[in-house]
Amino acid sequence: MVKIITTHGFSLYSLRKLEKQTEPGRMRIRLMAVRLIWEGYPATAVSDILGITGETVRSYVASGNRPRRLFNNCCKRS
């Protein structure tokens, strides 16, 4: 089971807002993967929805659980 263990001060609403402001591409998919896991979707469902592997989903969530890793090279929080 893949879990979000830190929110970096974001709510689901603010994470979704950041996701929508992010240019389409890998960073946006990363944010979507983290948000979907946070919303309770299993990693297999997230991988199917986003067209990425389960291993990639787990990797994105693991990097998101490390302080400041997920949001590096992305939009700044407002």
Buried (B, 14 or more C-beta within 10 A) or exposed (E): EBEBEEBBEBEEEBBBBBBEEBEEEEBBBBBBBBBBBBEEBBBEBBBEEBEBEBEBBBBBBEBBBEEEEBBEEBBEEE
